[in-house]
Amino acid sequence: MVDSRRRSFLRGDVRSVTSGDIATVPRPPWSLRPDSAFTDHCTRCGDCVRICPRGVLRNADGGFPQISFAANGCSLCGDCAKSCKTGAIDPAASPIAFVWRVRIDERCLNRRGVECRVCGDACEARVLRFVPARGGIAELQVDTAACTGCGDCVAVCPVGAINLR
């Protein structure tokens, strides 16, 4: 049985992302780490949320910005960082936009023998590639080292098989 927290995570809510002592709340790209540094600097002004061209940032619990890949991924345009006057979002201080990386689970249509390549089409970094297989459908290969954590692949997966960890 899938609990509600995991179900919301698979829909693009990456609230349960963890990486060592890194925050579990999915903050905007280049957010200060750990999360306490981010929340100490963020004034909850909402400028980053308003300027986000893809609408992936939203005000979450306590008014702090949070990212959701339910409808789109992050283009890494940097508008949120440019709008942040406090330095809570700072590419110079946090050069890696996101700490999480793509993971594909057992529900993946391609891995179940069904021709599906929507995640590969959505991935500009070419992390998700399809290699021709003799006598069958092209096989999904994942290069997690090249993943930016942008979430473009999460929103397009028809079965919710892609998550970020």
Beta strands, then each sheet from edge to edge (+ up, - down):
strand 1: 57-59
strand 2: 65-67
strand 3: 102-104
strand 4: 128-131
strand 5: 139-142
strand 6: 162-164
sheet 1: 1+ 2-
sheet 2: 3+ 6-
sheet 3: 4+ 5-
end
